Amino acid sequence: MQMENRSMRMLMQSITRKQFFLSFILFLILLIVCIIIGASGPTVTQEHTFSAWQCPPGVTYDPYVCPGVDLPGTPNTTWHGVITDLSLLNQNVLLTAIVHNRDPSTSVAQDVVLRVSVGVRLPNETSWHPAVSPEIHSRKVVCRQGSDTCDPIILAKEVYLSSPNYRFNVSMPEASSNYAFMGDISFILTVTNAAYTTFEVWFRLVFLLLTFGVTLVLSGKLRHVPWARWTLEQQWAVALLIGVMAYDNPFFPLSILRNGWFFPILDQVFTASFMAALLFFWIVMFDGLRKEGQPLTFLRFYLPKVVLVGLIWLCSVIVYSWFELHEIRDPVWSTDLKDNAGWVFFSIILAILAFVYLAYLVWCVASAWKQSRTLPHLGLRLKAIGFFTVLIVIAVVVGLGFSFVGARQNSSAQFLSYLGLFNLYIYYLAVMYFPSPNAQAMGNIEGHHPLEEEMDVHTKAKIDDMAKQQQLEDMDDINLA
C-alpha cells in the first residue's frame, strides 16, 4: 500500500484534526451505547434445575422422606426430567449433571456408566415418542478437593427442537463400590432464552440494513470514478462491507426455523470468512506501510499472506463445523471430541497458525510504526487510524482467545459489543475512505490529474527544482553551440 500511488484524495486526508478527533469520539459513543444496550438485554439461557433425591434441605436420601431416586444406590432406577412449552425461539435444550461429593475432603476422578434416552411429546398428545434411543456410555466425574460438588458433565443435547415437550431419562445400569462417593445428583436443563433469540435476530437485522446503507453511500460517491482509480483502501472498504454483511448473517433466522446442518455450518463459514478478510486486510495494511516506496508484487508480498490467512480460514471452518456436526450426530455425547485425533490435529494446527499470524502482525506493526517516523507524508491521520486499528486488533484477539467471537455467546452484552465493534469499525473505515469533496469535484474536470494533486509539497518542490535545473543545462548547451 503506497501512499504516493493513490489516485485520489480521501476524506481522512482532508478533514481537520478536530473533525478527526470528533469522529473517533462518535465511534466510542456508539460502541458504548451498544455495550449498554447489550448489558440491559435478556439473559442468553434459561436453566431448570432438578434434584434426583428431591429431599428437604440438609436431609440425606431416605425413600420414606425423599420422593426422588438414588441412582447410584439403587441401580436401574430412572430419573425423568420433563420440560414443556418450548418454541423454535428456544433453539436447543441441553442436559447436564452435577454430582455431589459425599466427602469434600477428598478428590475423585472416576468413570461412571450411565444410560440416557430422550423422548418427545407432540402437541395434543399424551404419549411420549423416542427421539434418542437408550444408549449406555461412561462419563468421567471429576471432584476437586474442598468442593462438595463435582465438575458438570454433559449428558445430552438436542440441537434442534422438533417438539415443544421433551423428557430426558437417566439411569445407572450397574452398582459399584466405586460410586460410594456419589451423593445427590443435580440435573440442569438449559434452553436458549426466547427473548434473547428475538434480541439477536433484530440487532443482526439492524446492522445488516445499516451496512447495506453504508455500502450504497460509498458506491454512490464513487459511481463516476473508474475502478482502476479507486484507492486500495476504498477497494478494501467495499470488500470488508460485504464481509461484515456475511458476519451479520442474513440467513440467521433460517437456522432457527429450519432443522439440519446447512445453516449452522453456513453461519460458521460466514464468520470465518469475515475474520479471514479482516486478518488479511490488517496484515496487508501494516506490512504495506512497512514497505512504503517498494514495489509490491503478488508473488512476494501477497501470496505468503494469502496462504497463511487461507490456512487459518480452512482450519477454523473445519474445527467449528466438526463441532457442530458432532452435536447433531451424537446428541448424547457418547464420544468426546477431545478423543478424536482428526479434530485435535486441526485444532493444534489452527492454534499454531494463529500464533504465527499474531507474531508476524506484531512485527509488522512495530516496523510500520518505526518506518512512519521517517515518512512525514503519511500524515497524522493515517497514523491515528493505524493506532486505532491496533486497538481493534487487541479487542479481537481477546475475543477470540476467550471465545467471545462466534456462534455461541455467554451474554447479550458480549454479543452486541462485538457485533457493534465489527460493524462500527468497518463503517468508520468506509467513511474515512470516502473521496474528499475536492477530489470528487476535480475528478469531473477533463484533463485533471488527481495523482498530481496527491503529491505532497516536498515532492512537488523537488520536481520543480529538477525541471528548472534541466532548463538551465539546456540553455548552457545552446550557448555553447
N, C-alpha and C positions, 0 to 999 in steps of 0.2 A: 504494500500500500504506500504509494509515493505521493506525497502532498503536492509536489511540483508538477505532477502529471494530471491533476484534476481538470475536468473540462468546464466546470462552472463553480461559482462560489456557492457555499451552503449557508443556511441560516445561522449556524453556530459561529461562522466567521464574520457575521455582520452585526449580531446583537452586541449590546454593551455588556460590560461586566456586571452591572447592576441587574440587567434583564436576565443574564445567565444565572446569577445567584437566585433571583426570584423564581426562575423556572425550577431550579433544584429544590427550593423550599416548597413549591407547589407539589412536586413529586413526593416529598416526605409527608406533607399534609395528607395527600390522597392515600398513601400507604398506611399512615396511622389510622385513617378512617376505616380502611379495610380491616386492620387489626382489631379496632374497637368493635366494629360490627360483628366480626368473627367471634370475639370474646363474649359477646352478648347473644350469640346464636345458640341453637339447640345442641344437646349432647349427641355424640355420634352414635352411641349404642344405648340400649336398654337391657338391664340384667334382671333375671328372675332366679332367685336362689332357693334351693330345696335341700332339706336335711334328710339323709337316709334314715336316721333314727327317729326324727321328729319328737325328740324328748324335750321336756321342760328344761329351762336353763340350769346348768350345774348338775344334771342328772345323768348318770351312766345308763347305758341301754338296759332296759327291763321290759320284756314283752308285755307285762301287765300294765305298764305305765306309758310306754312309748308305742304309738300306733304304727311306726315305721318298720324298717327291716334292718337287720345287722348282716350285711353282705359277707364279710369275712368270717363271721361266727356261724352262719347258717348257709352253707353252700346251696346253690340252685334256687335260692330265693331271689326275687326280681324286684328291682326298683323301677317304678314307672313315673316318668316326668312328662306332663302334658302342658302344651302351650297352644292357645287358641286365638282366633280373631286376628290372624296375621293378614297382611296385604302385600301386594307386589312392592310397595314402597319400603317394606321391611327388608327387602333384598335377600337376606340369608339368615340362617339360625345356626348357632354354634353351641355344642355341649362340652363343657369342661368339668373336671372333678378336682377337688382339693381334699386330700386325705388328712385327717387329724392324727397327729402322733401321740400315742399314749404316754410316751416317756420323752419329753422335750430335751432331757439332758444328754440324749444320745443322738447321733446322726445315723441315717439309714439310706441305703441305695439298693432297692430290691425290685426285681421284676415281678409284676402282678398280672395274672391271667384273668381276662375279662371277656364276657360275651355281650356284644352290643347289637341292637337292631333298632330300626326306625319304622314307624307306621304313620300313615296319613289318613285323615277322615275328610271326605268331601262335604260341602255344604248340604244340609238337609238329609244327611245320612247318620246312622248310629254305629255302624261297624267300621273297624279300622282295617286299612289295606296296607300290606307291606311295601315300604319304599326302599328299605335296605334289609335284606335277609340277615338272620343272626350270624354273626361271624365271631370266631374266637381268636383273640390275639393278645399279646402281652404289652404292658406299658412299664417303663422304669419309673418307680416312685422314688423321689429324692427328698429326704427330710434333713434339714440342716440343724445342727446342734444349737439349742437355745430357743428354737421356734416350735410352737405346738401345732403348726400346720406345715404340710409338705408343699413342694412346688406344684403349681397347677399342671394337669395333664389334659391333652385334647382327646376326647373320645369320639366325637363325630361332628361333621359339618355338612349342612345342606346348602350348597352354593346358590341354588335357585329354589324358589318357593313354588311348588306345584299345587299346594293346598293351603287353606287358612288354618288348618289344625294339624299339629304334629304330636306324636307320642314317642319318647325315647325309652328304651328298655335296656337296663344294665343288670347283669348278674355275674357271680363268680362261680364257675362250674366245679371248682375243686377246693377242698380245705387244705391248709398247710400251716405248719407251725411257724413258717417264715412270715406269716401275716399277723403275728401276735402284736406287732407294733401298731396296727391299724385300729383306730377308734371310729368315730363317726366320719361319714363322707359327705361333703357339701357338693351338690351338683348345681352348676350355674348354666342356665340357658340364656344366651346373648343374641339379640337381634339388632339389626340396624334401626335406628330411630327413624320413623316415617317422616317426622318433621325435619330431620337433618337431610334426608334424601331430597325433599322438596327444596330446602335451602340450597343444596348443592346444584340441583338442576337449574334453578332460577339464576344463580350467580354465574354459572357456566354460560348460560344464555346471554346474560347482560354483557359479559366480557366478550363473548363471541360477536355480538352486534357492534360493540364499541370497536373491536379490532377490524371488523368489516368496514366501519365508517372511516377509521384512520387510513385504511388501505385505499379507499375511494378518494380521500382528500389528497394523499400523496400521489396517486395516479393522475388525478386532475391537475395538480401543479406541474407534473412532468409530461403531460399529454402531448405538448408541442415540441418536446425535446427528443431527438432520436436516442434509441437505447445506447448507441455507441458513445454518446456524450454524457450519459449518466455517470456520476462518480461511483467508485467501488462501494462507498458507504451506502449510497442510495439503492444500488442493486442488492446489497445485503439487507437493507431495511425491508425491501419487498419480500425477500426470502424468509426473513425472520417473522414478518407479519403473517405469512402463510403458515409458518411453523407454529406460531402461538395459536392460530386458529385450530390447528390439529390438536394442540395441547388442551384447548378449551373443549374439544371433542363434541362436534355437533351430533354425533351418534350416541352420546351417553344415555339419553332416555331409552334407546332401544336395548341397551344392555340390561335394563331393569324390566322392560316389558316382554322381552324375548328370552327364552331359555336357550342354552347352547354355549359353545366355547368361542364362537366367532367374535362377538362384540367385546367381551372382556379382553381377548387377545388383541383386538384392534386398538383398544384403549392403551394397552402396553406398548404397542408399536408406535402409536401417535406420540406418547410421552417420550419414548426412547429417541424417536426421530427429532423431536423438538430439542431435546437436550443435546443430541449429537450436533445439530445445526448451531446451537449456541456455543458448544465447546469448540467447534471448528472456527466460528467467527472470532472468538476470543484469541485463539492461538494465531490465526492469520493476522488479526489487527496488531497484536503486540509484537509478533515476530516481524511484521512488515515495518513497524516503527523502528525496530532494532536494525533493520537492513535498509533504512531510508537512503535513497540515492542509488541503490544497487539494482541491477536487472533481476526481476522476479520471474524465473522460468517455472513452468509447470513441473518439470521432472525433478528439479532440486528443491523448489520451495513448496509447491502444493502437494505433490504426490506423497511424500512421507506423512504429511498431516492427514491426507485422505485415508491412508492405510491405518494409521493409529486410531483416528476417530471412527472409521468404519468398523474396525475390530471391536471397539468399545460398544458401538451400536449393536453389532451382531451378538456379542456375548450377553449384553443386557437383555435383548429380546429373548434369547434362548433361556436365560436363567429365570426371568419373570414369567415367561409363557409356560415353562416347565412347571413352575409352582402352581399356576392357575389350572393347568391340565391335571396335576396331581390331586388338587382339591376336588375337581369334577369327577375324576375316575375312581377316587378312593375316598368316599365320604366318611368312612370310619377310621381313616388314617391307620390302616393295618401295617403300612410301612412308613418309615421316616425318610424324608428327602436327604437328610444328612448321611444316610446309609447308601445312597445312590451315588455310585462312583462318577457317572456322567455329569450329574448336576453339581457335585462337589468340584469336579475338574473345571467346568466353565465358571463356577463362582470364584475359584482361585485365579484363573486367567483374567477375569474381569477385575479383580482387586489389583493384580499386578499392572494391568494396563492403566487403570485409574491412577495408580501411584506414579507410573512413568509420565502420564499426561500432566499430572499436577506438578511434578518436579520440573518438567520442561516448561510449563506455563510460568512457574515462579521464576525460572532463569530468564525467560523472555521478558517478563515484566521488569525484572531488575535491570536487565540490559537496556531495554527500551527507555526506562526512566533515566538511566545514566546517559544514554545517547541523546535524549531530548534536551539536555542542558547545553549541548553544542549545536543545536538546531533551533535558533530562535524563531524561524519562520513557521514552526509547528504551532505556535500560539498557545497562550494560557488556557484558552477554552478547550482545545484538543487535549491538553494535559489534564485538565479538570475532568473531562469525560472519561479519560483513561483511568484516573484515580477513582471516579465514581464506579466504573466497571469493575475495578479491583474489589470494591466493597460488595458488589453484587456477586462476584465470584466467591468471595468468602462466605456469603449467606447461602449460596447454592451448595458449596462443599459441606457446610454444616448440615443443610437439609438432607443431602444425600447420605452423609455419614450417620445421621440419626433417623433415617427413613421417614423424613418429613415430606419428601417429594415422592409421589407415586399414587397408585390407585387407592391405597388404604390410608386413612387419616385417623389420628387419635383425638382430634378436637376440631370444632368449627373454626377456631382462631388459627390453627395450623393450616387448615385447608385454604381459607380465604387469604391469609397472609401471603402464602406462596403463589396462589393464583393471581392475586393482585400484584405481587412483586414482579413476576414474569411479564404480565401484560403491561403494567405501567412502565417497566424498563424498556420494552420494545417500543411503546408509544413515544417515550421520551427520546429514544434514538431516532425514530422516524421523524419527529418534529424538528430535532436538531439538524437532520439531514435534508430538510426541505430546501429547495433552491431559494436563495435570498431574493428579495423583491427586485434588486438591481439586476441580478443575473437573469431573472425572468424578463425584465423589460429590455435589457440589452440583447438577449438571445433572439428577439424578434427583429432586430435591425440587420439588414442584409449587409454582408461583408464584415460584421463584427466577429472578433475572435475572442471568446471568453478565456481561452488559455492565456492570452496575453494579459488579461485583467487579473488572472490568478497569481501572476508573478509578484513576488514581494518587492519592496522598494530597493533593497540592496541588489537584487538580481537585475532589475531594470537599469539601475545606475551603472552596474558593471558592464552590461551590454552596450549602453550608450557610450561609455568610455572606450570600449573596444572599437566601436564604429568610428568615433572621432579619431582614434589613433590610426585606423586603417585609411581614413581620408587624408590625414597628414602624410602618411607614407606614400600614398598615390600622388599627392601634389609634389613631393620631393622627386619622385621618379619622372614626373612630367618636366620639371625644371631642369633636371639633369639631361634629359633628352634634348 
